[in-house]
Amino acid sequence: MPSGIVARVGRAFCLIWLAFLGVCLSCEAIASAGSDAGELCDRLASDPFDPAREAQGVAFDDIEPDSAVQACLAAAVQNPDNDRYRFQLSRALDAGGRTKEAGWLLHGAAKHGYPIAQAHLGAFELAGGRIGKRVPRPEYWLNQAAENDVPMAQLILARAYLSGMFGEGNEQKGLHWLSVVEKKGMESAKVTRLEFEILGAVKRDDADVATKARHRLKLLAEAGKSARTAMSCAISRRRSRTGRRCWGSGRSITSSG
C-alpha cells in the first residue's frame, strides 16, 4: 500500500479513537509521543495481577489518569493489535471515572483473548456490573482467564463456586480451583480454605471445628487487610450477599480489590 494511503488510514484510525474517547489531543501529539509511548503506558497503568505485564504494575488507586490516558492512548493508536495497551487504557480511563469508555475497551480486550481483561470483566459482572446492553457472562469470562493461568481468576472462581455465587454451588469445581491457587502459595487461598471449613462446620453444627478454623483465620487476619476482610465475611455466614460485597465491590471495572 502506498505510504500516502497508509498515512491517511492511520490518521483516520487515530481520529476515530479521539472521537470515541473525547480526549483533547491531536493525532500529531500522539504521533510525536514516539516509540516510548508503550513503555510509558506499561509503567503508568500496567496491572500488578497481569501475568503478561511488561512493568512492575501500578495499584488501581495509584494510577495518575491524565498522564496514563495520554500515554496508553498513544500506545494503543500506534499498536492497534496490542491488547495489553487497550486493557491498560481501560484501566487509566476507569481510574479517571470514565467507566463507560473503560468498559467498552475492557470488553474488547477480553473478547480478543487477553486473559487479565477476561478476569476483570468476569469479576465486574459477578459483582453485578454490566457493559452496555450485553448479557453478563461472569462464569464464562472467569473460566477463560483461569484456563489461561490467571491466579486472580482462579481464586475468584474457587470462592464463587464454593459460595454459590453463580446460582448453585459447585463444590467439586470450587475445590479444584482452590487447590490450583494453593499450590502457587497464595495467602488468599489459605483464607478461602478456612472460610470453606467454617461454613462446612456451621452446616454440620460442629462448633469445635468452626472455632478452631476461626482462630486460624484470626491469626491470618493479623498478617494483612485482605485476610481481615475475608474473616469478617466468613464469620458473618451470609454467603451470597456478603460474598459479593467482600470479593468484588463493583465500584470500578478494572480495580483488583
C-alpha positions in Angstrom: 0.0 0.0 0.0 1.4 3.4 -0.9 2.8 5.4 2.0 0.4 8.3 1.5 -2.6 5.9 1.9 -1.0 4.3 5.0 -0.7 7.8 6.5 -4.3 8.7 5.7 -5.6 5.4 7.1 -3.5 5.8 10.2 -4.9 9.3 10.7 -8.4 8.2 10.2 -7.9 5.4 12.8 -6.5 8.0 15.2 -9.4 10.3 14.7 -11.9 7.5 15.4 -10.2 6.8 18.7 -10.1 10.5 19.6 -13.8 10.9 18.7 -14.7 7.8 20.7 -12.9 8.9 23.8 -13.4 12.6 23.5 -9.8 13.3 24.6 -8.3 16.7 24.0 -5.3 15.5 22.0 -4.4 15.8 18.4 -3.2 13.0 16.1 0.0 15.0 15.7 0.6 14.9 19.5 0.0 11.2 19.5 2.4 10.7 16.7 5.0 12.8 18.5 4.8 10.6 21.5 7.3 8.4 19.8 8.0 4.7 20.3 8.4 5.1 24.0 4.6 5.6 24.5 4.2 1.9 25.0 6.9 1.7 27.7 5.4 4.7 29.4 1.9 3.2 29.3 3.3 0.0 30.8 4.9 2.0 33.6 1.8 4.1 34.4 -1.0 1.7 34.0 0.0 -2.0 34.0 -1.9 -4.3 36.3 0.2 -6.0 39.1 -2.0 -9.1 38.6 -1.4 -9.3 34.9 0.9 -12.3 34.1 1.7 -10.6 30.7 2.7 -7.2 32.1 5.9 -5.6 31.0 6.4 -3.5 34.1 6.1 -3.8 37.9 2.5 -2.8 37.9 0.5 0.0 39.5 -2.2 -0.4 42.1 -5.5 1.0 40.7 -5.7 3.8 43.3 -2.2 4.9 42.4 -2.9 5.5 38.7 -2.5 9.1 37.5 -5.4 9.2 35.0 -4.4 12.1 32.8 -0.8 11.1 32.1 -1.8 7.4 31.9 -4.6 8.0 29.4 -2.4 10.1 27.1 0.4 7.5 27.1 -1.8 4.5 26.7 -3.9 6.2 24.0 -0.8 6.9 22.0 0.4 3.3 22.5 -3.0 1.9 21.5 -3.2 4.0 18.4 0.4 3.2 17.4 -0.2 -0.5 18.1 -3.8 -1.3 17.3 -3.4 -5.1 17.6 -1.8 -4.9 21.1 -4.5 -5.8 23.6 -2.2 -5.1 26.5 -2.3 -1.4 25.7 -6.0 -1.5 25.1 -6.5 -3.1 28.5 -4.2 -0.6 30.2 -6.0 2.3 28.5 -9.2 1.0 30.0 -7.6 1.0 33.5 -6.4 4.6 33.0 -9.9 5.7 31.9 -11.5 3.8 34.7 -9.2 5.4 37.2 -10.4 8.8 35.9 -14.0 7.9 36.4 -14.8 7.2 32.7 -16.3 3.8 33.3 -18.4 3.6 30.1 -15.4 4.0 27.7 -13.3 1.8 30.0 -16.0 -0.9 29.8 -16.1 -1.0 26.1 -12.3 -1.2 25.9 -12.2 -3.9 28.6 -14.8 -6.0 26.8 -12.8 -5.6 23.5 -9.6 -6.8 25.1 -11.4 -9.7 26.8 -13.1 -10.7 23.5 -9.7 -10.7 21.8 -8.5 -13.2 24.4 -6.4 -11.0 26.7 -6.5 -13.1 30.0 -6.4 -10.4 32.7 -9.1 -8.4 30.8 -11.2 -11.5 30.9 -10.6 -11.9 34.6 -11.5 -8.3 35.4 -14.6 -8.4 33.1 -15.8 -11.6 34.9 -15.2 -10.1 38.3 -17.0 -6.9 37.4 -20.0 -8.8 36.0 -20.0 -11.1 39.0 -20.4 -8.1 41.3 -23.4 -7.0 39.3 -21.8 -4.8 36.7 -22.9 -4.7 33.1 -21.2 -3.4 29.9 -23.8 -1.7 27.8 -26.7 -4.0 26.9 -24.6 -7.1 26.8 -25.8 -10.1 28.8 -23.3 -10.6 31.7 -21.3 -13.9 31.5 -19.1 -13.8 34.6 -18.7 -17.5 34.8 -17.6 -17.8 31.2 -15.0 -14.9 31.4 -13.6 -16.1 34.7 -13.2 -19.6 33.3 -11.4 -18.3 30.2 -9.0 -16.4 32.3 -8.5 -19.2 34.8 -7.7 -21.6 32.0 -5.1 -19.1 30.8 -3.5 -19.4 34.3 -4.5 -16.0 35.8 -4.4 -16.6 39.6 -6.8 -13.8 40.3 -9.5 -15.5 38.2 -8.7 -18.9 39.7 -9.2 -17.6 43.2 -12.4 -15.8 42.4 -13.8 -18.9 40.7 -12.9 -21.0 43.7 -14.8 -18.6 46.0 -17.7 -18.2 43.6 -18.3 -21.9 43.2 -17.9 -22.7 46.9 -20.3 -19.9 47.9 -22.9 -20.4 45.2 -22.4 -17.0 43.5 -23.3 -18.4 40.1 -26.7 -19.6 41.4 -26.0 -23.1 42.7 -22.7 -24.0 44.4 -20.3 -26.5 42.8 -18.0 -27.8 45.5 -16.0 -30.0 43.0 -15.1 -27.1 40.8 -14.5 -24.8 43.7 -12.1 -27.1 45.4 -10.3 -27.8 42.1 -9.5 -24.1 41.6 -8.7 -23.7 45.2 -6.1 -26.4 45.0 -4.6 -24.8 42.0 -4.1 -21.4 43.7 -3.0 -23.1 47.0 -0.1 -24.8 45.1 1.0 -21.3 44.0 1.4 -20.3 47.6 -1.3 -17.5 47.6 -2.1 -16.3 51.1 -5.7 -15.6 50.0 -6.1 -19.3 49.1 -5.4 -20.1 52.8 -8.2 -17.7 53.8 -10.6 -19.2 51.4 -9.8 -22.7 52.6 -10.6 -21.6 56.2 -13.8 -19.9 55.1 -14.9 -23.1 53.5 -14.1 -25.1 56.6 -16.0 -22.6 58.8 -19.1 -22.8 56.6 -19.0 -26.6 56.5 -18.6 -26.8 60.2 -21.6 -24.4 60.7 -23.7 -26.6 58.4 -22.8 -29.7 60.4 -23.2 -27.8 63.8 -19.6 -28.8 64.6 -18.7 -25.9 66.9 -15.3 -27.3 67.8 -14.1 -27.3 64.1 -15.6 -23.9 63.5 -13.9 -22.4 66.5 -10.5 -23.8 65.5 -10.9 -22.6 61.9 -12.0 -19.1 63.1 -8.9 -19.0 65.4 -6.6 -19.8 62.5 -8.3 -17.2 60.3 -7.8 -14.7 63.1 -4.1 -15.4 63.0 -4.0 -14.9 59.3 -6.0 -11.6 59.7 -3.2 -10.2 61.7 -0.9 -10.5 58.7 -2.9 -8.4 56.2 -6.0 -6.4 55.4 -7.4 -8.9 52.8 -7.4 -11.6 55.4 -9.2 -9.4 57.9 -11.8 -8.6 55.4 -12.3 -12.3 54.5 -12.6 -13.2 58.2 -15.4 -10.7 58.7 -17.2 -12.3 55.7 -16.8 -15.8 56.9 -17.9 -15.1 60.4 -21.0 -13.3 59.2 -22.1 -16.6 57.5 -24.1 -14.6 54.9 -22.5 -16.3 51.9 -24.1 -14.9 48.8 -24.7 -11.3 49.5 -21.6 -11.0 51.7 -19.5 -12.7 49.1 -20.5 -10.2 46.5 -19.5 -7.3 48.8 -16.2 -8.8 50.1 -15.0 -10.5 46.9 -15.9 -7.9 44.3 -17.3 -4.5 45.2 -18.1 -3.4 41.7 -17.0 0.1 42.5 -14.8 0.2 39.3 -14.3 -2.0 36.3 -10.6 -2.8 36.5 -9.6 -2.5 40.1 -8.5 -5.7 41.8 -9.8 -5.0 45.2 
